[in-house]
Amino acid sequence: MRKTLRLLLAARDPARARLTAAAAVSLGVLASALLTNLLIGQLHAERSLLSVGIFLSIMAGASVKDRSPRERLVTTMLLIPASVAVIALAALLAPNRILAIGAFILVSGAAVWVRRYGARAGSLGTVTFMGYFFALLLKPTHDQLPALCLIALLACTTQLVARATLLLQRPRRQLLLLLRELRAASESALDAASRPGHPGTLRLRLARIDATSESIDAWQRNSDAELHADGDPKTLGDRVLDARVDIQELCYLLARLSVSAADLPARLHRDLAHLRTVLDERAPACDISSATEWATDIIAHRPSQRGTRLGATFASYLIARSVHAHARLRELTIVGAPPDPKPSPGSGSGSARPRVSLAPKQDPWTRMTVQAMAAASIASIVGEAISASHWYWAVITASLIFTGTTTRGGILTRAFRRILGTAIGIIVGIAAVALASGNVNVLSAICVLGVFGALYFGPLNSLYSALFTTTILVALYRLLGKLGADVLETRLEETIAGGVIGVLCAYLILSSSSKPALDAKANAYLDALEALLGRLLATPVNPVTTTALRTELRALELAQGDVDTAVSGMSTAFLVTGPRRTGNAVHLMYIATRSAARLVQLDGDLARPDPLVAAAISRVAARASAARHALAEARGQPSVDRDADDHQSVNALLQDQASSFDPRSPSGEALVALLRMDWTLAQVIDDSTAELPLERGGRKRKPALKVSVPPV
């Protein structure tokens, strides 16, 4: 059971970074609640101020999203004067209701507009909006203002302490966890690949391997690898790349073999036992050594038969290569030397990272600012019509759905998730409160767990954030003795009203299609792919070009991640155009990226010049250019002659040069990777809704070269 759970959760939270951050911020919220409660008792203030201490602390912790821990600490520090100042401003304007509401609408628009200047400005805008909102809601008198400002000070200060605590994280332990999770994610992917009929599960688990390797790469940028691992950064990077690419190549082949046969051959099960030994955290050193010796022997006598890429012989070779890669990764001795207090060049947390420019960029912020202000204005009127005492729920929903996105499709998705999360949260909250039976300690525990859930799961999907926030609200109202069916009904109605108003404003006021934003992400991916292919044609091979190749690969992976994030953020909008089609497009990019990683891995072994490989790279680059034109067709660009384009495919090249193609050589393996990449780009051009070949019933575009594995 423990092993199954470990495999299920493998690499979902690389290095447990999200768990650590959520725990620290949750403790900060708990401290804020306790201190606020103590302050309320000392000052004999209103009990409702407790909600200010809780929710303002949540926002102060959740909204800070700078890249490095030190930058997040500085941003949290800046939240203290910003929140206190805006509360004082709101209290000053409170006697004039019209002026106070007008300023609130301006603040809601400013919170969206300042996001153009980066994560820090966005965090300040969000907390400023919430601070003004609470002051507007509570209408503090001059006597109550000091208490409200002190509560805001406590809420942000507790999060400042939590952020300072996170600076004490140990890089050595983080690396150990990441390497352990890379092995766990690899074992999880092997299990999925060995069972036929689970292509979706395999995709997810391969993506977990990608996520873990990206986290190791991020760890290298923020830490000095030489101080924490026995080897230079290039050694660690090379071994992680080998382990990642080899296990993914093996999983693709095992998936095909498991589909074509009821069970894998007994020989492969024996070979896979060696790989599982190396991936096992508790495996004895002698067993790992024995598995490594077996792998070394297999690699030395690599398959010599042509046409065996789909057979068990080549699968054994891939298994051996994976064993060797993970064994070499385990050989890295993790040392416990203290980190160098001086930041290393290019570490990612120092001055090497380019700063956000304060010059306005080409962005949608002005349009979204107008939309957000209009939504807040209309929501305040509609919300008060629904409930004069809870009108603010509609305003909050109408304002918050504009955060975290820049497209109307993203706004629609966030509104849908917030409404659905609120509905589910009401049900969960009622059940939790019923089980608590009025016990104050249990209700307090529900609030704390809700805070943790919102912070831990919220970054994955805004639905979880709305769900847990509503659960906290239900428990909090029960603690204050104000929970009733009418309150919960009003909560849902106000949330629906705010979400609908926000979406209508996004679609009817200065409306702009989401397609250009998504196309820009796709074009950025194709730019990165073409840059990497151009670098692959560079000669001769040397450490400089190898380092540049890895830089280009990293840029490609980041661009592919941006596409994935953009598509995920517009998922509700894609329900009309077809979620399967969109999901397949993202998966195709994953395949192309993994093929590019395989090319980078093989680059040092390729003979230069290799005319066939160079010609294949040129054809893939041309296919990438054709894919760019295909994406532009909807904007009136000339369409691509796809039938003529097929004659320029890598598959056609290899059919013409079959006598020169040897799948045993590094050049042959590079050509297979290029064939796979070319196939994925052709699928993008086709814009097909057919299932991928890994799925049951999926059709193939064309039969691949007989001596090679099909493209995916």
C-alpha positions as CSV (number, residue, x, y, z in Angstrom):
1,M,0.0,0.0,0.0
2,R,2.8,2.4,0.9
3,K,4.6,1.7,-2.4
4,T,1.4,2.2,-4.4
5,L,0.8,5.6,-2.7
6,R,4.4,6.6,-3.3
7,L,4.1,5.8,-7.0
8,L,0.8,7.6,-7.2
9,L,2.2,10.8,-5.7
10,A,5.6,10.6,-7.4
11,A,6.8,13.9,-8.7
12,R,3.4,15.7,-8.2
13,D,5.2,18.0,-5.8
14,P,8.9,17.9,-6.7
15,A,11.2,18.2,-3.7
16,R,8.0,18.8,-1.7
17,A,8.4,22.5,-2.4
18,R,4.6,23.1,-2.5
19,L,4.1,21.1,0.7
20,T,6.8,23.1,2.5
21,A,5.5,26.4,1.4
22,A,1.8,25.5,2.1
23,A,2.8,24.3,5.6
24,A,4.8,27.4,6.4
25,V,2.0,29.8,5.1
26,S,-0.7,27.8,6.9
27,L,1.3,28.1,10.2
28,G,1.5,31.9,9.5
29,V,-2.3,32.0,9.1
30,L,-2.8,30.1,12.3
31,A,-0.4,32.5,14.1
32,S,-2.3,35.4,12.7
33,A,-5.6,34.0,13.8
34,L,-4.4,33.4,17.3
35,L,-2.8,36.8,17.6
36,T,-5.8,38.5,16.1
37,N,-8.1,36.7,18.6
38,L,-5.8,37.8,21.5
39,L,-5.8,41.4,20.2
40,I,-9.6,41.4,19.9
41,G,-9.9,40.2,23.5
42,Q,-7.5,42.9,24.7
43,L,-9.2,45.7,22.8
44,H,-12.8,44.4,23.2
45,A,-13.2,44.8,19.5
46,E,-15.7,43.2,17.1
47,R,-15.4,39.4,16.7
48,S,-15.9,39.8,13.0
49,L,-12.3,41.3,12.8
50,L,-11.1,37.7,13.2
51,S,-12.0,37.0,9.6
52,V,-9.8,40.0,8.5
53,G,-6.7,38.4,10.2
54,I,-7.4,35.0,8.6
55,F,-8.2,36.0,5.1
56,L,-5.7,38.9,4.8
57,S,-3.0,36.5,6.0
58,I,-4.1,33.9,3.4
59,M,-3.8,36.5,0.7
60,A,-0.5,37.8,1.9
61,G,0.9,34.2,1.7
62,A,-0.8,32.9,-1.4
63,S,-0.4,36.0,-3.7
64,V,3.4,36.2,-3.4
65,K,4.8,34.4,-6.4
66,D,8.3,35.8,-7.1
67,R,10.9,33.4,-8.5
68,S,13.4,33.2,-5.6
69,P,12.8,32.8,-1.8
70,R,14.7,36.1,-1.2
71,E,12.5,38.0,-3.6
72,R,9.4,36.5,-2.0
73,L,10.7,37.7,1.4
74,V,11.2,41.3,0.1
75,T,7.7,41.3,-1.5
76,T,6.1,40.1,1.8
77,M,7.9,42.8,3.6
78,L,6.5,45.5,1.2
79,L,3.0,44.2,1.9
80,I,3.0,45.5,5.4
81,P,3.1,49.2,4.7
82,A,0.9,48.8,1.6
83,S,-1.9,47.0,3.5
84,V,-1.8,49.4,6.4
85,A,-1.8,52.5,4.1
86,V,-4.7,51.4,2.0
87,I,-6.8,50.5,5.1
88,A,-6.2,54.0,6.4
89,L,-7.1,55.5,3.0
90,A,-10.4,53.5,3.0
91,A,-11.2,54.6,6.5
92,L,-10.6,58.2,5.5
93,L,-13.0,58.0,2.6
94,A,-15.6,55.9,4.4
95,P,-17.8,58.9,5.5
96,N,-18.5,59.6,1.8
97,R,-20.1,56.4,0.5
98,I,-20.0,57.4,-3.2
99,L,-16.4,58.5,-3.0
100,A,-15.4,55.3,-1.1
101,I,-17.1,53.0,-3.7
102,G,-15.5,54.9,-6.6
103,A,-12.1,54.6,-5.0
104,F,-12.8,50.8,-4.5
105,I,-13.5,50.4,-8.2
106,L,-10.3,52.3,-9.1
107,V,-8.4,50.1,-6.7
108,S,-9.8,46.9,-8.3
109,G,-8.8,48.2,-11.7
110,A,-5.3,49.2,-10.5
111,A,-4.8,45.7,-9.0
112,V,-5.2,44.3,-12.5
113,W,-3.2,47.0,-14.3
114,V,-0.1,46.9,-12.1
115,R,0.4,43.2,-13.0
116,R,2.1,44.3,-16.2
117,Y,5.1,45.1,-14.0
118,G,5.7,41.6,-12.7
119,A,4.9,39.3,-9.9
120,R,5.8,41.7,-7.1
121,A,3.5,44.4,-8.4
122,G,0.7,41.9,-8.8
123,S,1.1,40.7,-5.2
124,L,1.0,44.3,-3.9
125,G,-2.1,45.0,-6.1
126,T,-4.0,41.9,-4.8
127,V,-3.3,42.5,-1.1
128,T,-4.1,46.2,-1.5
129,F,-7.4,45.3,-3.1
130,M,-8.3,43.0,-0.2
131,G,-7.2,45.5,2.4
132,Y,-9.4,48.2,0.9
133,F,-12.2,45.7,0.6
134,F,-12.2,44.8,4.3
135,A,-12.0,48.4,5.4
136,L,-14.9,49.2,3.1
137,L,-16.9,46.3,4.4
138,L,-16.3,46.9,8.1
139,K,-16.6,50.8,7.9
140,P,-14.3,51.3,10.9
141,T,-14.6,54.4,13.0
142,H,-11.6,56.5,14.0
143,D,-11.5,54.6,17.3
144,Q,-11.6,51.2,15.5
145,L,-9.1,52.1,12.8
146,P,-6.0,51.4,15.0
147,A,-7.2,47.8,15.7
148,L,-7.9,47.1,12.1
149,C,-4.4,48.4,11.1
150,L,-2.8,46.3,13.8
151,I,-4.6,43.2,12.5
152,A,-3.4,43.9,9.0
153,L,0.1,44.4,10.4
154,L,-0.1,41.1,12.3
155,A,-1.4,39.2,9.2
156,C,1.4,40.3,7.0
157,T,4.1,40.0,9.7
158,T,3.2,36.4,10.4
159,Q,3.7,35.7,6.7
160,L,7.0,37.6,6.7
161,V,8.2,35.2,9.5
162,A,7.0,32.2,7.5
163,R,8.9,33.4,4.4
164,A,12.0,34.0,6.5
165,T,11.7,30.5,7.8
166,L,11.6,29.1,4.3
167,L,15.0,30.6,3.6
168,L,16.5,28.0,5.9
169,Q,15.7,25.2,3.5
170,R,18.6,22.8,2.9
171,P,19.7,22.5,-0.7
172,R,21.3,19.1,-0.1
173,R,18.1,17.6,1.2
174,Q,16.2,19.1,-1.7
175,L,18.5,17.4,-4.2
176,L,18.2,14.1,-2.4
177,L,14.4,14.3,-2.6
178,L,14.5,15.3,-6.2
179,L,16.7,12.4,-7.2
180,R,14.5,10.0,-5.2
181,E,11.4,11.3,-6.8
182,L,13.0,11.0,-10.3
183,R,13.4,7.3,-9.6
184,A,9.9,7.0,-8.2
185,A,8.4,8.7,-11.2
186,S,10.4,6.5,-13.5
187,E,9.2,3.3,-11.8
188,S,5.6,4.7,-11.9
189,A,6.0,5.3,-15.7
190,L,7.3,1.7,-16.2
191,D,4.3,0.3,-14.5
192,A,1.9,2.2,-16.8
193,A,3.9,1.3,-19.9
194,S,3.8,-2.4,-19.1
195,R,0.0,-2.5,-18.9
196,P,-1.9,-2.1,-22.2
197,G,-4.9,0.2,-22.6
198,H,-3.7,3.0,-20.3
199,P,-2.3,5.7,-22.6
200,G,-3.6,8.6,-20.6
201,T,-1.9,7.2,-17.4
202,L,1.3,6.8,-19.3
203,R,1.2,10.4,-20.6
204,L,0.6,11.7,-17.0
205,R,3.5,9.7,-15.6
206,L,5.9,10.7,-18.4
207,A,5.0,14.3,-17.7
208,R,5.9,13.7,-14.0
209,I,9.4,12.6,-15.1
210,D,9.6,15.9,-17.1
211,A,8.4,17.9,-14.1
212,T,11.0,16.3,-11.8
213,S,13.9,16.8,-14.2
214,E,12.8,20.5,-14.7
215,S,12.9,20.9,-10.9
216,I,16.4,19.5,-10.8
217,D,17.4,22.0,-13.4
218,A,15.8,24.8,-11.4
219,W,17.7,23.5,-8.3
220,Q,21.0,23.8,-10.2
221,R,20.2,27.4,-11.1
222,N,19.5,28.3,-7.5
223,S,22.2,26.3,-5.8
224,D,25.8,25.5,-6.3
225,A,25.9,21.9,-7.4
226,E,29.6,21.5,-6.7
227,L,29.0,22.2,-3.0
228,H,26.2,19.7,-2.6
229,A,27.0,16.9,-5.1
230,D,30.3,15.1,-6.0
231,G,30.5,16.5,-9.6
232,D,30.2,19.7,-11.6
233,P,26.8,21.0,-12.8
234,K,27.4,19.6,-16.3
235,T,27.9,16.1,-14.9
236,L,24.7,16.2,-12.9
237,G,22.8,17.7,-15.8
238,D,24.2,15.1,-18.3
239,R,23.3,12.2,-16.0
240,V,19.8,13.5,-15.3
241,L,19.2,14.0,-19.0
242,D,20.4,10.4,-19.8
243,A,18.2,8.9,-17.1
244,R,15.2,10.9,-18.2
245,V,15.5,10.3,-22.0
246,D,16.4,6.6,-21.7
247,I,13.5,5.8,-19.4
248,Q,11.0,7.6,-21.7
249,E,12.3,5.9,-24.8
250,L,11.9,2.6,-23.0
251,C,8.3,3.4,-21.9
252,Y,7.3,4.3,-25.5
253,L,8.6,0.9,-26.7
254,L,7.1,-1.1,-23.8
255,A,3.7,0.6,-24.5
256,R,3.8,-0.6,-28.1
257,L,5.0,-4.1,-27.2
258,S,2.2,-4.4,-24.5
259,V,-0.4,-3.4,-27.0
260,S,0.8,-5.9,-29.6
261,A,1.0,-8.8,-27.2
262,A,-1.1,-10.1,-24.3
263,D,2.0,-9.9,-22.0
264,L,5.6,-9.0,-22.3
265,P,8.1,-11.8,-23.0
266,A,9.5,-13.5,-19.9
267,R,13.0,-12.3,-20.9
268,L,11.8,-8.7,-20.7
269,H,10.3,-9.3,-17.2
270,R,13.7,-10.6,-16.1
271,D,15.5,-7.6,-17.6
272,L,13.0,-5.2,-16.1
273,A,13.8,-6.7,-12.7
274,H,17.3,-5.3,-13.0
275,L,16.0,-1.8,-13.7
276,R,13.5,-2.0,-10.8
277,T,16.4,-2.9,-8.6
278,V,18.3,0.3,-9.5
279,L,15.1,2.3,-9.0
280,D,14.4,0.8,-5.6
281,E,15.5,3.0,-2.7
282,R,16.1,0.1,-0.4
283,A,18.0,-2.1,-2.9
284,P,21.3,-3.5,-1.4
285,A,24.5,-2.1,-3.0
286,C,25.5,-5.6,-4.2
287,D,22.2,-6.0,-6.1
288,I,22.7,-2.6,-7.8
289,S,26.3,-3.5,-8.7
290,S,25.1,-6.8,-10.2
291,A,22.4,-5.0,-12.2
292,T,25.0,-2.5,-13.5
293,E,27.3,-5.2,-14.6
294,W,24.5,-6.8,-16.5
295,A,23.7,-3.5,-18.2
296,T,27.3,-2.9,-19.1
297,D,27.5,-6.3,-20.8
298,I,24.3,-5.7,-22.8
299,I,25.4,-2.3,-23.9
300,A,28.7,-3.7,-25.1
301,H,26.8,-6.2,-27.3
302,R,24.1,-3.9,-28.5
303,P,21.5,-5.3,-31.0
304,S,23.2,-6.0,-34.3
305,Q,20.1,-7.1,-36.3
306,R,18.4,-4.6,-38.6
307,G,14.7,-4.1,-38.0
308,T,14.7,-5.0,-34.3
309,R,13.6,-1.6,-32.9
310,L,10.1,-3.1,-32.1
311,G,11.4,-6.3,-30.8
312,A,12.4,-7.6,-27.4
313,T,16.1,-7.5,-28.3
314,F,16.1,-3.7,-28.7
315,A,13.9,-3.4,-25.6
316,S,16.6,-5.2,-23.6
317,Y,19.1,-2.8,-24.9
318,L,17.0,0.2,-23.8
319,I,16.5,-1.4,-20.4
320,A,20.2,-1.8,-20.0
321,R,20.8,1.8,-21.0
322,S,18.3,3.0,-18.4
323,V,19.9,0.8,-15.7
324,H,23.3,2.3,-16.6
325,A,21.9,5.9,-16.6
326,H,20.2,5.6,-13.2
327,A,23.2,3.7,-11.7
328,R,25.5,6.5,-12.8
329,L,23.1,9.0,-11.3
330,R,23.1,7.1,-8.0
331,E,26.9,7.2,-8.0
332,L,26.9,10.9,-7.4
333,T,27.9,11.4,-3.7
334,I,25.7,13.9,-2.0
335,V,27.9,16.0,0.3
336,G,27.0,18.1,3.2
337,A,29.2,21.1,2.7
338,P,27.7,24.4,3.7
339,P,26.6,26.6,0.8
340,D,28.8,29.4,-0.4
341,P,27.5,32.7,1.0
342,K,28.5,34.4,-2.3
343,P,25.9,33.9,-5.1
344,S,27.3,32.1,-8.0
345,P,27.0,33.6,-11.5
346,G,23.8,32.6,-13.2
347,S,22.4,31.0,-10.1
348,G,19.0,32.5,-10.8
349,S,18.6,34.3,-7.5
350,G,21.2,37.0,-7.9
351,S,21.7,39.8,-10.3
352,A,22.3,37.5,-13.3
353,R,18.5,37.1,-13.8
354,P,17.2,40.0,-15.9
355,R,14.9,42.2,-13.9
356,V,11.4,43.2,-14.9
357,S,11.4,46.4,-16.9
358,L,9.2,49.2,-15.8
359,A,8.6,50.2,-19.4
360,P,5.1,49.3,-20.6
361,K,5.1,46.2,-22.8
362,Q,2.7,45.1,-25.5
363,D,0.0,43.7,-23.1
364,P,-3.7,43.3,-22.5
365,W,-3.6,45.1,-19.1
366,T,-5.4,48.3,-20.1
367,R,-8.2,46.3,-21.7
368,M,-8.5,44.0,-18.7
369,T,-8.4,47.0,-16.3
370,V,-11.4,48.5,-18.0
371,Q,-13.2,45.2,-17.9
372,A,-12.4,44.6,-14.2
373,M,-13.6,48.0,-13.2
374,A,-16.8,47.6,-15.1
375,A,-17.3,44.2,-13.6
376,A,-16.7,45.5,-10.0
377,S,-19.1,48.4,-10.6
378,I,-21.9,46.2,-12.0
379,A,-21.3,43.4,-9.4
380,S,-21.6,45.9,-6.5
381,I,-25.1,46.9,-7.8
382,V,-26.3,43.4,-8.5
383,G,-24.7,42.0,-5.3
384,E,-26.5,44.6,-3.2
385,A,-29.8,43.8,-5.0
386,I,-29.3,40.1,-4.0
387,S,-28.2,40.8,-0.4
388,A,-27.5,44.2,1.1
389,S,-25.3,42.6,3.8
390,H,-23.3,40.2,1.6
391,W,-23.0,42.2,-1.7
392,Y,-19.2,42.0,-1.5
393,W,-19.1,38.3,-2.4
394,A,-20.2,39.2,-5.9
395,V,-17.6,42.0,-6.2
396,I,-14.8,39.7,-5.0
397,T,-15.7,37.0,-7.5
398,A,-16.0,39.5,-10.4
399,S,-12.6,41.0,-9.5
400,L,-10.6,37.8,-8.7
401,I,-11.4,36.0,-11.9
402,F,-9.3,38.6,-13.7
403,T,-6.2,37.5,-11.8
404,G,-3.9,34.9,-13.1
405,T,-5.0,35.2,-16.7
406,T,-4.8,37.6,-19.7
407,T,-7.4,36.1,-22.0
408,R,-11.2,36.0,-22.1
409,G,-11.0,32.2,-22.4
410,G,-9.0,32.2,-19.1
411,I,-11.5,34.4,-17.4
412,L,-14.3,32.1,-18.5
413,T,-12.4,29.1,-17.1
414,R,-11.6,30.8,-13.8
415,A,-15.3,31.9,-13.4
416,F,-16.5,28.4,-14.0
417,R,-14.0,26.9,-11.6
418,R,-14.8,29.4,-8.9
419,I,-18.6,28.8,-9.2
420,L,-18.2,25.0,-9.2
421,G,-15.6,25.1,-6.4
422,T,-18.0,27.3,-4.3
423,A,-20.9,24.9,-4.8
424,I,-18.8,21.8,-3.9
425,G,-17.2,23.8,-0.9
426,I,-20.7,24.5,0.5
427,I,-21.5,20.8,0.5
428,V,-18.1,19.8,2.0
429,G,-18.4,22.6,4.5
430,I,-21.9,21.6,5.7
431,A,-20.7,17.9,6.1
432,A,-17.6,19.0,8.0
433,V,-19.5,21.3,10.3
434,A,-22.1,18.6,10.9
435,L,-19.4,16.2,12.0
436,A,-17.8,18.8,14.2
437,S,-21.1,19.1,16.2
438,G,-20.2,22.6,17.4
439,N,-16.9,21.6,18.9
440,V,-14.8,24.8,18.8
441,N,-11.5,22.9,18.5
442,V,-12.7,20.8,15.6
443,L,-14.1,23.8,13.8
444,S,-10.8,25.6,14.2
445,A,-9.0,22.5,12.9
446,I,-11.3,22.5,9.8
447,C,-10.3,26.2,9.2
448,V,-6.6,25.4,9.4
449,L,-6.9,22.3,7.2
450,G,-8.9,24.4,4.7
451,V,-6.2,27.0,4.6
452,F,-3.6,24.3,4.0
453,G,-5.7,22.7,1.2
454,A,-6.3,26.1,-0.5
455,L,-2.5,26.8,-0.5
456,Y,-1.4,23.3,-1.4
457,F,-4.0,22.4,-4.1
458,G,-4.8,26.0,-5.2
459,P,-1.8,26.4,-7.5
460,L,-2.9,23.3,-9.4
461,N,-6.4,24.5,-10.1
462,S,-8.4,27.5,-9.0
463,L,-11.4,25.2,-8.3
464,Y,-9.6,23.8,-5.3
465,S,-8.9,27.3,-4.0
466,A,-12.6,28.2,-4.2
467,L,-13.6,24.9,-2.7
468,F,-11.3,25.1,0.4
469,T,-12.0,28.9,0.8
470,T,-15.7,28.2,1.0
471,T,-15.2,25.4,3.4
472,I,-13.2,27.8,5.7
473,L,-16.0,30.3,5.4
474,V,-18.7,27.8,6.4
475,A,-16.6,26.7,9.5
476,L,-15.9,30.3,10.4
477,Y,-19.5,31.3,10.2
478,R,-20.3,28.4,12.5
479,L,-17.7,29.6,14.9
480,L,-19.2,33.0,15.0
481,G,-22.7,31.6,15.3
482,K,-24.0,33.1,12.1
483,L,-24.3,30.1,9.9
484,G,-27.7,29.5,8.2
485,A,-29.2,28.1,5.0
486,D,-29.9,31.7,3.8
487,V,-26.2,32.6,4.2
488,L,-25.0,29.6,2.1
489,E,-27.7,30.2,-0.5
490,T,-26.6,33.9,-0.7
491,R,-23.0,32.9,-1.0
492,L,-23.7,30.7,-4.1
493,E,-26.0,33.3,-5.7
494,E,-23.5,36.1,-5.2
495,T,-20.7,34.0,-6.6
496,I,-22.7,33.0,-9.6
497,A,-23.6,36.7,-10.2
498,G,-20.1,37.9,-9.9
499,G,-18.7,35.2,-12.2
500,V,-21.4,35.8,-14.9
501,I,-20.8,39.6,-14.7
502,G,-17.1,39.2,-15.0
503,V,-17.4,36.9,-18.0
504,L,-19.9,39.1,-19.7
505,C,-17.6,42.1,-19.2
506,A,-14.7,40.2,-20.7
507,Y,-16.7,39.1,-23.7
508,L,-18.7,42.3,-24.4
509,I,-16.4,45.2,-23.3
510,L,-13.3,45.7,-25.4
511,S,-13.5,42.0,-26.2
512,S,-10.5,40.3,-27.7
513,S,-10.1,36.7,-28.9
514,S,-8.0,34.4,-26.8
515,K,-6.5,32.8,-30.0
516,P,-3.7,35.3,-30.6
517,A,-2.4,34.8,-27.1
518,L,-2.4,31.0,-27.5
519,D,-0.9,31.4,-31.0
520,A,1.9,33.5,-29.5
521,K,2.8,30.7,-27.1
522,A,2.8,28.2,-29.9
523,N,4.9,30.4,-32.1
524,A,7.4,30.9,-29.2
525,Y,7.6,27.1,-28.9
526,L,8.3,26.8,-32.7
527,D,10.9,29.5,-32.4
528,A,12.7,27.6,-29.7
529,L,12.5,24.4,-31.7
530,E,13.9,26.0,-34.8
531,A,16.7,27.6,-32.7
532,L,17.6,24.2,-31.3
533,L,17.6,22.5,-34.8
534,G,19.8,25.3,-36.1
535,R,22.2,24.7,-33.3
536,L,22.3,21.0,-34.0
537,L,23.6,21.8,-37.5
538,A,26.6,23.7,-36.0
539,T,30.0,22.1,-36.4
540,P,32.2,21.0,-34.9
541,V,31.0,19.4,-31.7
542,N,32.8,21.0,-28.7
543,P,32.0,21.9,-25.1
544,V,30.8,25.4,-26.2
545,T,28.2,24.1,-28.7
546,T,27.2,21.3,-26.2
547,T,26.4,23.9,-23.5
548,A,24.6,26.0,-26.0
549,L,22.5,23.0,-27.0
550,R,21.4,22.4,-23.5
551,T,20.5,26.0,-23.1
552,E,18.4,25.8,-26.3
553,L,16.7,22.6,-24.9
554,R,15.9,24.4,-21.7
555,A,14.3,27.2,-23.6
556,L,12.3,24.7,-25.6
557,E,11.1,23.0,-22.4
558,L,10.1,26.4,-20.9
559,A,8.2,27.3,-24.0
560,Q,6.4,24.0,-24.0
561,G,5.5,24.5,-20.4
562,D,4.0,27.9,-21.2
563,V,1.8,26.3,-23.9
564,D,0.6,23.7,-21.4
565,T,-0.2,26.4,-18.8
566,A,-2.0,28.5,-21.3
567,V,-4.1,25.6,-22.6
568,S,-4.9,24.5,-19.0
569,G,-6.0,28.0,-18.1
570,M,-8.5,28.0,-21.0
571,S,-9.9,24.5,-20.5
572,T,-13.5,25.6,-20.1
573,A,-13.4,27.6,-23.4
574,F,-12.1,24.5,-25.2
575,L,-15.2,22.5,-24.2
576,V,-16.8,23.9,-27.3
577,T,-13.9,23.3,-29.7
578,G,-13.2,19.8,-28.3
579,P,-11.0,19.1,-25.2
580,R,-9.5,16.0,-26.8
581,R,-8.2,17.9,-29.8
582,T,-6.6,20.5,-27.5
583,G,-5.1,17.8,-25.2
584,N,-3.7,15.9,-28.1
585,A,-2.0,19.1,-29.4
586,V,-0.3,19.6,-26.1
587,H,0.7,16.0,-26.0
588,L,2.2,16.3,-29.5
589,M,4.5,19.1,-28.2
590,Y,5.6,16.9,-25.3
591,I,6.6,14.2,-27.8
592,A,8.5,16.7,-29.9
593,T,10.3,18.1,-26.8
594,R,11.3,14.6,-25.7
595,S,12.6,13.8,-29.2
596,A,14.6,17.0,-29.0
597,A,16.1,16.0,-25.7
598,R,17.1,12.7,-27.3
599,L,18.9,14.5,-30.1
600,V,20.7,16.7,-27.5
601,Q,21.7,13.5,-25.7
602,L,23.0,11.9,-28.9
603,D,24.7,15.0,-30.2
604,G,28.2,14.2,-28.8
605,D,28.1,10.7,-30.5
606,L,27.1,11.9,-33.9
607,A,29.6,11.9,-36.7
608,R,30.2,15.3,-38.2
609,P,29.3,16.0,-40.9
610,D,26.5,13.4,-41.3
611,P,24.6,14.3,-44.6
612,L,21.6,12.1,-43.8
613,V,21.1,13.6,-40.3
614,A,21.7,17.1,-41.5
615,A,19.1,16.6,-44.3
616,A,16.6,15.2,-41.8
617,I,17.2,18.2,-39.4
618,S,16.6,20.6,-42.3
619,R,13.3,18.8,-43.2
620,V,12.1,19.0,-39.6
621,A,13.0,22.7,-39.5
622,A,11.0,23.2,-42.7
623,R,8.1,21.2,-41.2
624,A,8.2,23.5,-38.1
625,S,8.0,26.5,-40.5
626,A,5.0,24.9,-42.2
627,A,3.3,24.3,-38.8
628,R,3.7,28.0,-38.1
629,H,1.9,28.9,-41.4
630,A,-0.8,26.3,-40.6
631,L,-1.5,28.1,-37.3
632,A,-1.8,31.4,-39.2
633,E,-4.4,30.1,-41.6
634,A,-7.3,31.3,-39.5
635,R,-5.9,34.9,-39.8
636,G,-6.0,34.8,-43.6
637,Q,-2.5,33.5,-44.4
638,P,-2.0,31.2,-47.3
639,S,-2.7,27.6,-46.5
640,V,-0.1,24.8,-46.6
641,D,-0.1,22.3,-49.4
642,R,0.0,19.3,-47.1
643,D,0.2,16.6,-49.7
644,A,3.2,18.2,-51.3
645,D,4.7,18.8,-47.9
646,D,4.5,15.0,-47.2
647,H,7.1,14.4,-50.0
648,Q,9.5,16.5,-48.0
649,S,9.1,14.5,-44.8
650,V,11.8,12.7,-42.9
651,N,9.9,9.4,-43.5
652,A,10.2,10.0,-47.3
653,L,13.9,10.8,-47.0
654,L,14.6,7.6,-45.1
655,Q,12.6,5.6,-47.6
656,D,14.8,7.0,-50.4
657,Q,18.0,6.5,-48.4
658,A,17.1,3.1,-46.8
659,S,20.5,1.6,-47.7
660,S,22.2,4.4,-45.7
661,F,20.1,4.0,-42.6
662,D,21.5,1.9,-39.8
663,P,19.3,1.8,-36.6
664,R,22.2,0.4,-34.7
665,S,24.3,3.6,-34.9
666,P,23.9,6.9,-33.0
667,S,23.0,8.5,-36.3
668,G,20.2,6.0,-36.7
669,E,18.8,6.7,-33.3
670,A,19.0,10.4,-34.0
671,L,17.1,9.8,-37.3
672,V,14.4,8.0,-35.4
673,A,14.0,10.9,-33.0
674,L,13.8,13.3,-36.0
675,L,11.2,11.0,-37.6
676,R,9.1,11.2,-34.5
677,M,9.5,14.9,-34.3
678,D,8.5,15.3,-37.9
679,W,5.5,13.1,-37.4
680,T,4.2,15.2,-34.5
681,L,4.6,18.5,-36.5
682,A,2.7,16.9,-39.4
683,Q,-0.1,16.1,-36.9
684,V,-0.2,19.7,-35.9
685,I,-0.5,20.7,-39.6
686,D,-3.2,18.2,-40.1
687,D,-5.2,19.6,-37.2
688,S,-6.6,16.1,-36.8
689,T,-9.1,15.1,-34.1
690,A,-8.2,11.4,-34.5
691,E,-6.8,9.6,-31.4
692,L,-3.1,9.2,-31.1
693,P,-1.6,5.9,-32.1
694,L,-1.0,5.1,-28.4
695,E,-4.7,5.2,-27.9
696,R,-6.9,2.3,-28.8
697,G,-8.5,2.7,-32.2
698,G,-6.2,5.6,-33.1
699,R,-5.3,5.9,-36.7
700,K,-1.8,6.6,-37.9
701,R,-1.0,9.3,-40.4
702,K,1.2,7.1,-42.5
703,P,3.2,3.9,-42.0
704,A,6.6,4.7,-40.6
705,L,9.9,3.3,-41.9
706,K,9.9,-0.4,-41.5
707,V,13.3,-0.5,-39.8
708,S,12.2,2.0,-37.1
709,V,9.7,2.4,-34.3
710,P,6.6,4.4,-35.4
711,P,6.8,8.1,-34.5
712,V,5.0,7.8,-31.2
